[in-house]
Amino acid sequence: MPAIDPARLPADLLPVIDALCATGAAVSRIVARGPLGQALGAGVGENSDGDQQKALDVLADEMFEAALRQAGVKYYASEEQEEVLSLNASGRYAVAADPLDGSSNIDVNVTIGTIFSVFEAKEGANESFLRPASEQVAAGYIAYGPQCLLALTWGEGTLLYVLDPETGVFALADEKMALPKAAKEFSINSSNRRHWTAPVRAYVEENEAGKTGGKGKDMNFRWVGSLVAETHRILTRGGTFLYPSDARPGYENGRLRMVYEVAPMAFLVEQAGGLATDGVTPILSLTAEQLHERRPFVFGSAEEVERITALHG
């Protein structure tokens, strides 16, 4: 039995998406058990990029690798792995993933998720991923929260699926997610204010001024610390997300990875009618040059993203 309602899916993508969904459903069950299961939030070391790994980071990575191998995927690039893994020499697709986004939230029961991107595989492993973000053929995230949700695009809009706990199948809930053009909320880690560039600071101060400032309306501030949770809220009711570059060592290009996080989320957002940039340049016009390269990321309601671009001059 498929793990996702196949009615709208392109037939050639179905095996890959089905494998991702089946694994996401399995991860969801593990997450739901929380402390009754393994010590999922325990630190187990660092990944190749120097980030702290939780036990569930490693477990989820192993689960997705095994599922994609079984589904015939040619290459698998993971945020948790230093190099691209070759899975099937004759495979058609290359999949990049952040197997568990927001893992610092595991122990406090905040929504975490999986982010993925699908490309037509090229001959070489790295070249299958180091290419224009516009060449993605599908992208999505699975959110492990009060409901287990899948947001998915293959270039014909962004669709929302919900995991039905009675059937174990991701059922279509919204065939055309539409991100509102205006916004009343914005998301940024304000503890880093002292490190921001002038355009970012100016945008936040505009929002803080509310009705008394040039914006003429009050704005609400949100920050979860989980890209999947932030993205789902913004896709659902509008808003803006900023993870900019700043003056701290190691943050000159922001902190989010182009291949595993930024590019797939940009594809989803733009297919829902929003915009996604690095502060100035549209993400989907950019090309990753390294597997784990970082990129500043601004996305959300079109009017707000355009305002941020204008502030950058």
PyMOL commands that set and color helices and strands:
alter all, ss='L'
color gray80, all
select helices_A, chain A and resi 14-36+55-70+103-108+126-128+133-135+190-195+198-212+227-237+258-271+283-285+302-311
alter helices_A, ss='H'
color red, helices_A
select strands_A, chain A and resi 43-46+52-54+75-78+85-86+93-101+112-120+138-144+148-153+158-164+169-174+185-187+220-222+240-243+275-277+297-300
alter strands_A, ss='S'
color yellow, strands_A
deselect
rebuild
show_as cartoon
